[in-house]
Amino acid sequence: MQGEDRNQLSIEPLSFDDLISEENPVRAIELIVESMKINTLGFAYSETKDTGRKPYSPEDMFKLYAYSYYNGIRSSRKIERECHRNIEVMWLIGGLKPDHKTTANFRKDNKNAIKAAFRQFSLICAELGLISKEVVAVDGSKFRACNGRMRYHSKGKIAEKLQHYSEAAEKYMNLLEQSDRKENENPPGSFSRKELKEKLDKIQKRVTELEAIQEQVESEGTIYLTDPEARLMRSHNGGGDISHNVQTAVEAKNHFVVAVDVTSEAVDYAQLYNIASQAKAELGVEKLTAIADKGYYSGEQFAQCHEENIHPIAPHPNKGGSQERGYTKGHFTYEAETDAYRCPHGQMLTQPIQKRVNRKGDRYYNPTACANCPAKGKCSPSAPYRTIVRGEYDRYSDEVDAFTKANAKLFAERKSLCEHPFGTVKRALGFSYFLTRGTENVRTESLLHFLAYNMKRLVNIMGTAGLQVVLQG
């Protein structure tokens, strides 16, 4: 079988609509975006360069972004190319062809409106009964920043580079000296005298640049030249990369992402209240249960959640040398009735009659019991007895420990709730690194990616035909 001759004229009229099947996701994207009422969310019109030309509609530009991110097309230049060759894009935005600068500016100039659009989509899903409002699972993941390692400088790294250039300069100087002694224009090695002098000039220029950067590092600390708000973060494979930490909250019914934030903090320790409170506000509820892993365990964060009627579920982490010895603070149970801690062997640790002022908190111990304890080697081998310090936030930690224990089955669902969205956007949508710079810009980029993920979830759940019924009816 042979295809048709591309030069053959057809008497049948060509219609883009005939080329788009009824179940094509692009039809669902159009329905969703039109239901979001983009023009009411504060989007600014994209201005074009040609005088007198009508600017592009925010709805058309948002459709273009939604379709592109839905299909893993991220850069503005690639999006521009799709406008010229992709039949689905031509159908979706009526043959418009915005250039890459116009496309990039739309994202840059509409950060708040894109956040409002993310919220609007969640409201639509809630109206369809697809979002639960009782439980969310929170998690964080590192995404590489738009900042290469050569554009990152710390005190140690600057010192290593200066040492490297110093050794290189010494090597070339020795070669030049040998050439001078022998009055030879071609010294030993593979370089001429002219090439050696050029290399020494380059080294001196680079050393001067590094010394200027060194002064800045001495006064400001580690610097990131391309994206100043990115940070060097440890990755799961044991290495490290310059990244941003993306935080999400995922509802429990259909795994829609209901809140997204980005932080420069490398660890999740201080992020629980931030992302959980955002999820609570997005869902518009009075109380919320937030499931998190042990990286979010923080008494201070639990106290803030308590004030906002957020109930965390998070396992107590095992920290420090006690983990190897066997007994951590989590193995000791606080009994409020007697104001004492019960150790794993049933002995009670109490406060002394004359309390000493301790800025870290109240101290509990029982020297007599520890002296005769058969498990002392697993608890306090180097100290005469074990001391437990109770800080000002420990009562909130105790509440979370009890709540976590009572909801062990719910905590077991955490991974299936909040980890696969990260896997989907990284693998299926190609979002493993940022194209933009600065926390506000990368937050907007993240919102667009997780909005595309949510759209994909909605289309998978209801199908294009189902969405036509509920959104057009």
C-alpha positions in Angstrom: 0.0 0.0 0.0 1.3 3.5 -0.9 0.4 6.8 0.6 -1.2 9.7 -1.3 0.9 12.0 -3.4 1.6 15.1 -1.3 1.3 17.2 -4.5 -2.1 15.9 -5.4 -4.9 18.4 -4.9 -7.9 17.2 -2.9 -11.5 18.2 -3.7 -12.5 17.3 -0.1 -12.4 20.3 2.2 -9.9 19.9 5.1 -11.2 20.5 8.6 -9.0 20.3 11.7 -12.0 19.2 13.7 -12.3 16.1 11.4 -8.7 15.2 12.3 -9.3 15.3 16.0 -11.0 12.2 17.4 -13.9 12.5 19.8 -11.8 10.9 22.6 -8.7 12.9 22.0 -7.5 14.5 25.3 -7.1 17.8 23.6 -10.9 18.1 23.6 -10.9 17.5 27.3 -8.2 20.1 27.9 -10.4 22.7 26.0 -13.4 21.8 28.1 -11.5 22.0 31.4 -9.9 25.4 30.6 -13.2 26.9 29.3 -14.9 25.7 32.6 -12.2 27.5 34.6 -13.2 30.9 33.3 -9.7 32.0 32.8 -10.6 35.6 31.9 -12.0 36.2 35.4 -8.8 35.1 37.2 -6.7 38.2 36.7 -4.6 37.1 33.7 -3.0 39.9 31.6 -3.2 40.0 27.9 0.0 39.0 26.1 1.1 41.9 24.0 2.6 41.4 20.6 5.3 43.5 18.9 3.4 44.5 15.8 1.6 47.8 16.2 -2.1 47.6 16.0 -2.2 43.9 16.3 -4.8 42.4 18.7 -3.1 40.8 21.8 -3.5 37.1 22.4 -6.4 36.0 24.7 -5.3 34.7 28.1 -7.6 31.8 27.6 -5.9 30.8 24.4 -2.5 31.2 26.0 -3.5 29.2 29.0 -4.9 26.4 26.7 -1.5 26.4 25.0 0.4 26.0 28.3 -2.0 23.4 29.6 -1.7 21.3 26.5 2.1 21.7 26.3 2.7 20.7 29.9 0.1 17.9 29.7 2.3 16.4 26.9 5.7 17.1 28.5 6.5 20.1 26.2 8.2 22.6 28.5 10.4 25.2 26.8 8.9 28.2 25.2 10.8 27.6 22.0 9.4 24.1 21.7 6.0 25.4 22.4 6.4 27.9 19.6 7.4 25.1 17.3 4.3 23.1 18.2 2.1 26.0 17.1 3.5 25.7 13.6 3.4 21.9 13.1 1.0 20.3 15.7 -2.5 19.8 14.4 -3.9 19.4 17.9 -2.4 22.8 18.9 -3.8 24.5 15.8 -7.2 23.1 16.6 -7.0 24.1 20.2 -6.0 27.8 19.8 -7.5 28.4 16.3 -4.2 28.4 14.4 -2.6 31.2 16.5 1.2 31.2 16.5 2.6 33.2 19.4 6.4 33.4 19.5 8.6 32.0 22.2 9.1 35.4 23.9 5.3 36.0 24.1 4.9 32.5 25.5 7.6 32.9 28.2 6.3 36.4 29.2 2.8 35.0 29.7 4.1 32.7 32.4 6.4 35.3 33.9 3.7 38.0 34.1 0.9 35.9 35.5 2.3 34.2 38.6 -0.7 35.1 40.8 -3.2 34.3 38.1 -1.7 30.8 37.5 -2.0 30.1 41.2 -5.6 31.2 41.1 -6.1 28.9 38.1 -4.7 26.0 40.1 -7.2 26.7 42.8 -10.0 27.1 40.3 -9.3 23.6 38.9 -9.5 22.1 42.5 -12.9 23.8 43.0 -14.2 22.2 39.8 -13.0 18.8 40.9 -14.5 19.3 44.3 -17.9 20.2 42.7 -17.7 17.0 40.7 -17.2 15.1 44.0 -13.7 13.9 43.1 -11.8 15.5 46.0 -11.9 14.4 49.7 -11.4 17.2 52.2 -10.5 15.2 55.4 -7.0 13.8 54.8 -4.0 14.9 52.8 -0.5 13.4 52.5 2.4 15.8 52.3 5.8 15.1 50.8 8.8 16.9 49.3 11.2 16.1 46.4 14.3 17.8 45.0 14.3 19.2 41.5 17.5 20.4 39.9 17.8 24.2 39.6 18.9 26.2 36.6 22.3 26.6 38.2 25.3 24.5 37.1 28.0 23.4 39.5 30.5 25.7 37.8 28.3 28.6 38.9 28.3 27.6 42.6 31.0 28.7 45.0 31.8 27.9 48.6 34.9 28.7 50.7 36.2 25.1 50.2 35.5 25.1 46.5 37.2 28.4 45.9 40.2 27.3 47.8 40.5 24.1 45.7 40.2 26.0 42.5 42.9 28.6 43.5 45.2 25.7 44.5 44.6 24.0 41.1 45.4 27.2 39.2 48.5 27.9 41.4 49.9 24.4 40.6 49.1 24.9 36.9 50.8 28.3 36.8 53.9 26.8 38.6 54.1 24.1 36.0 54.0 26.5 33.1 56.5 28.9 34.8 59.0 26.0 35.2 58.7 25.2 31.5 59.3 28.9 30.6 62.4 29.0 32.9 63.8 25.9 31.2 63.3 27.6 27.9 65.0 30.8 29.0 68.1 28.9 30.4 68.5 27.0 27.1 67.5 30.0 24.9 65.1 27.7 23.2 61.9 29.0 21.5 60.4 25.5 21.8 60.7 24.4 25.5 60.3 20.8 26.5 56.7 19.6 26.2 54.0 20.2 23.7 53.7 24.0 24.0 55.6 26.8 22.5 56.8 29.8 24.5 54.0 31.9 23.0 51.4 29.3 24.0 52.8 29.1 27.5 52.6 32.8 28.0 49.0 32.8 26.7 48.1 30.0 29.2 49.7 31.9 32.1 47.7 35.1 31.1 44.5 33.0 31.1 45.3 31.6 34.5 46.1 35.0 35.9 42.8 36.3 34.6 40.9 33.4 36.1 42.7 33.8 39.4 41.7 37.4 39.5 38.1 36.5 39.0 38.2 33.8 41.7 39.8 36.2 44.2 36.9 38.6 43.6 34.4 35.8 44.1 36.3 34.7 47.2 35.8 38.1 48.8 32.1 37.9 48.1 32.0 34.4 49.6 33.8 35.6 52.7 31.3 38.3 53.3 28.1 36.5 52.1 28.8 32.8 52.4 28.2 30.2 49.7 26.9 31.9 46.5 24.9 30.6 43.5 25.5 32.9 40.5 22.8 31.8 38.1 19.9 31.1 40.6 20.8 32.8 43.9 17.8 31.2 45.7 18.8 27.6 44.8 20.8 25.5 47.3 23.1 22.4 47.2 20.9 19.5 48.4 21.6 15.9 49.1 19.9 13.4 46.7 18.7 9.9 47.4 21.6 8.3 45.5 24.1 9.6 48.1 25.2 12.5 45.9 24.2 16.1 45.8 22.9 18.6 43.3 21.9 22.3 43.2 18.1 22.1 43.6 14.9 23.5 44.9 12.7 21.5 47.4 9.2 21.1 46.0 6.4 20.5 48.5 3.0 19.0 47.7 -0.2 18.0 49.5 -2.3 15.2 47.9 -5.9 14.5 48.8 -6.8 10.9 49.7 -9.7 10.1 47.4 -8.4 10.4 43.8 -4.8 11.6 44.5 -5.2 15.1 43.2 -2.5 17.6 44.2 -4.3 20.3 46.2 -1.3 22.5 47.3 2.2 23.1 45.9 5.0 25.2 47.3 8.8 25.5 46.7 11.4 26.2 49.3 15.2 26.6 49.4 15.4 24.6 52.6 17.2 21.3 51.9 15.2 19.3 54.5 11.5 19.0 55.2 11.9 19.5 59.0 10.2 23.0 59.0 7.8 22.5 56.1 4.8 20.6 57.7 2.8 23.6 58.8 3.5 25.6 55.7 2.2 23.0 53.2 -0.5 21.6 55.4 -2.0 25.0 56.2 -2.0 25.8 52.4 -3.9 22.6 51.7 -6.4 23.4 54.5 -7.0 26.9 53.0 -7.3 25.5 49.4 -9.8 22.9 50.6 -11.8 25.4 52.7 -12.2 23.2 55.7 -12.1 23.8 59.5 -9.9 20.8 60.3 -7.5 18.6 58.4 -5.5 15.4 59.0 -2.0 15.6 57.4 0.1 12.5 56.9 3.9 13.0 56.7 7.0 10.9 56.9 9.5 11.1 59.7 11.5 13.9 58.0 8.6 16.3 59.0 8.7 15.3 62.7 9.0 18.6 64.6 7.4 19.5 67.9 7.4 23.2 67.0 5.6 22.4 63.7 3.1 20.3 65.6 2.4 23.2 67.9 1.7 25.5 64.9 -0.6 22.8 63.4 -2.4 22.4 66.7 -3.3 26.1 66.6 -4.8 25.8 63.1 -6.7 22.5 63.9 -4.4 20.4 61.7 -3.8 16.9 63.0 -0.5 15.5 61.8 0.3 11.8 61.5 4.1 11.4 61.5 6.3 8.6 62.9 8.9 9.4 65.6 12.4 9.4 64.0 15.2 7.5 65.6 18.1 10.0 66.0 21.6 10.0 67.3 23.8 7.3 68.9 20.8 5.9 70.8 19.6 4.3 67.6 22.6 2.0 67.5 22.4 1.3 71.2 18.8 0.4 71.0 16.7 2.9 73.0 15.8 6.3 71.8 13.7 8.9 73.5 10.7 7.5 71.5 11.0 4.3 73.6 10.2 6.2 76.8 6.6 7.0 77.5 5.5 10.2 79.2 2.7 9.8 81.8 1.1 13.1 82.4 -0.7 11.9 85.6 2.5 11.4 87.4 4.7 13.8 85.4 7.2 11.0 84.8 8.7 8.9 81.9 8.4 5.1 81.9 11.4 3.4 80.4 11.2 0.3 78.2 11.8 -1.9 81.4 9.1 -0.3 83.4 11.1 2.0 85.6 10.0 5.6 86.2 12.2 8.6 85.5 11.2 11.6 87.5 12.3 15.2 88.0 14.4 16.1 91.0 12.7 17.8 94.0 14.9 20.9 93.4 14.7 21.6 89.7 17.6 23.1 87.9 16.9 25.7 85.3 17.6 24.2 81.9 17.0 26.2 78.7 16.4 23.0 76.8 13.6 21.8 79.1 12.9 19.7 82.2 15.2 16.8 83.0 14.0 13.4 84.1 16.2 10.5 85.4 16.4 7.7 87.9 20.1 6.9 88.9 19.2 4.0 91.2 17.1 2.1 88.5 19.8 2.7 85.8 22.6 1.4 88.1 20.9 -2.0 88.4 19.4 -2.2 84.9 20.4 -5.2 82.8 19.9 -3.2 79.6 22.1 -0.2 80.6 24.4 -1.0 77.7 21.6 -0.4 75.2 20.5 2.9 76.9 23.4 4.8 78.5 26.7 2.9 78.3 29.0 6.0 78.7 26.9 7.8 81.3 26.1 6.7 84.9 22.3 7.0 84.1 19.9 8.0 81.3 18.5 11.5 81.3 15.4 12.5 79.3 14.9 16.2 78.6 11.3 17.3 78.0 11.1 20.5 75.9 8.2 23.0 75.6 6.9 21.3 72.4 7.1 17.7 73.7 3.4 17.6 74.7 2.5 18.2 71.1 4.9 15.5 70.0 3.2 13.1 72.5 -0.2 13.9 71.0 1.1 13.2 67.5 2.8 10.0 68.6 -0.5 8.8 70.1 -2.5 9.9 67.0 0.0 8.2 64.7 -0.2 5.0 66.6 -4.0 5.0 66.5 -4.0 5.6 62.8 -1.3 3.2 61.7 -3.4 1.9 58.8 -3.9 5.4 57.5 -0.2 6.2 57.7 0.5 3.0 55.7 -1.3 4.7 52.7 1.1 7.6 52.7 3.5 6.4 50.0 0.7 5.4 47.6 -0.9 8.9 48.0 1.9 11.4 47.7 4.9 9.7 46.1 3.5 8.7 42.7 2.6 12.3 41.7 6.3 13.1 41.8 7.2 10.0 39.8 4.6 10.9 37.2 5.7 14.5 36.7 9.4 13.5 36.6 9.1 10.5 34.3 5.9 11.0 32.2 5.9 14.8 32.0 9.7 15.3 31.9 9.8 17.6 34.9 13.0 16.7 36.7 14.7 20.1 36.5 13.6 23.8 36.4 13.9 26.0 33.4 13.3 29.2 35.3 15.2 30.9 38.2 14.2 32.3 41.5 11.8 30.8 44.0 8.7 32.7 42.7 9.4 31.6 39.1 10.0 28.0 39.9 6.9 27.9 42.1 4.9 29.0 39.1 6.6 26.4 37.0 5.7 23.8 39.6 2.1 24.8 39.7 1.8 24.4 36.0 3.3 21.0 36.1 1.1 19.7 38.9 -2.0 21.3 37.2 -1.1 19.3 34.1 -0.8 16.2 36.4 -4.2 16.9 37.9 -5.8 17.4 34.4 -4.3 14.0 33.4 -5.8 12.4 36.5 -9.2 14.0 35.7 -9.2 12.8 32.1 -8.1 9.3 33.2 -10.9 9.1 35.7 -13.8 10.5 33.7 -12.7 10.3 30.0 -13.2 13.0 27.4 -16.8 11.9 26.8 -17.6 11.9 30.5 -16.2 15.4 30.9 -18.3 16.6 27.9 -21.4 15.4 29.8 -20.6 17.0 33.2 -18.9 20.2 32.0 -21.2 21.1 29.0 -24.4 19.8 30.6 
